[in-house]
């Protein structure tokens, strides 16, 4: 599999092995920008990394025989957390929504790692 197949084209399927192999550099890049690049530049890069993450997860869900529309749950929570962070910092809902986004997203990652493919 090449870069475009894994991170750009949401059509098709990605088996568990290639999913795991593609997830490692994606998480490494996210960790780099989160921990080492401070300020708006790091946040912008994390937002840009959301697209390849969604594509990779959509392909994995297709391989498991599920619809990629299930990704609306973690994406909606992440967008809500980002919106609260940018427009209403310090809002009492910011922390619980951010935690919910992290937990649901981590659940999808684990599901992708342990879920059985249909083909």
Buried (B, 14 or more C-beta within 10 A) or exposed (E): BEEEBBBEEBEEBBBBEBBEEBBEEBEEBBEEBBEEBEEEEBBEBBEEBBEBBBBBBBBBBBBBEBEBEBBEBBBEBBBBBBEBBEEEEEEEEBEEBBEBBBEBBEEBBEBBEEBEBEE
